[in-house]
Amino acid sequence: MSRHAGRRRSRGRRGWVRALLAMGLVVGLGSVNTMAFWTDDAVLDAGTIQTGSLDLLVAGNLAGAGGTTTSPSLALTDMVPGESVAVTVPVQRAASTVGFTYTAKATASGALAPYLRWTVSAGAAGTASSSGLRTNTCGGTPLVTGVTLTGTASDVIASPRTLSSATMSENICLRVELPSGTANAAQGASATASFVFDATQLG
């Protein structure tokens, strides 16, 4: 074998080795070309979600839902024609409750009911005297005047009134009168009346 042939074989081997090394180097570079990314997270809590409440009070009574209270100030015994009685009824929004609008309906029953005349005003009750008769008045804005109540509910506060978040209370005056000239048939008779206040939250 000639020296030139040996050199060519040697160079050929070195060429293969270089080629293999080059391939290995390329493969090696490809295998470590993976990047790691830093990460983080953050949590936002929404906090507590809680409903409010609506609570209409009448003269400071009836906390919570529903109920019935009685106003002894609206009672009058031995009533004669020409006399009247009135009472101031604070309609209130309980503390820490939502604002609302309210209306009211009323009914009356008993033999005296057809003879009585009712007035409801946004205001306070007052007193007056005429010829020794017991008479009361209602100040403020009349909402209904001189109506007769029956067993069928009648609107006495038809247009909604508002107790907003800035208003805690307003006065409503209820007045009942036995008109002058009431017939003798009313003697010894009695009646009762009921006022129902309905509240709806402000929209």
C-alpha positions, 0 to 999 in steps of 0.5 A, a space after each residue: 500500500 502506498 503512502 498516499 493511499 494510507 494518508 487518504 484513508 487516514 484523512 477519510 477517517 478523520 473526516 468521518 470523525 469530524 462529521 460525527 462529532 459535528 452531528 453530536 454537537 448539533 444534537 447536543 445543542 438541540 437537546 439543551 435549548 429548553 428555556 424555563 419561565 418564572 411564574 407568579 400568581 395573585 388572589 383577589 378575594 371578592 369579600 362578603 356580599 350581604 343583603 339589606 333589609 326593609 323595615 317599616 315601623 308604625 309609631 315605633 312599633 312592629 320591628 321586623 316583618 309584618 305585625 299589628 299594633 293598636 293606637 289607643 289615642 284614636 279611641 273615643 267613648 261617649 262620642 256625640 255628633 260634631 265630635 272628632 278625634 285625631 292621632 299623629 302616627 309616625 311612619 318610620 324606617 328602621 335604622 340601617 335598613 333600605 329606603 322605601 315607598 309606602 301606601 296605605 289602605 283602610 277598612 272599618 266594621 261595626 254598626 257605627 262605621 257608615 256614619 263616621 268620616 275619615 281624613 288622612 293627612 301628611 302632618 300632625 294632629 292638633 286639638 280645638 274646642 267648639 261649644 264644649 265638644 271634643 274636636 281634633 284637627 289634622 295639619 299638613 297636606 290632606 291625602 283623603 278627606 271625609 271618606 266613609 270606610 267599609 269592609 272593602 279596603 279603600 286607598 287612604 294613601 294612594 300616591 306612594 310616599 317616600 322614606 329615602 336613605 336620608 329620611 327616617 320618619 314622617 308624620 301621618 295624621 288620622 282623624 275620624 269625625 261623627 258629623 253633626 246631624 248624625 241620625 239617632 240610629 247611631 246612638 250606642 253603636 260602635 265601630 273599629 277601623 284598620 289601616 294597612 301600610 305597604 312598603 316597597 324598596 326604592 328602585 
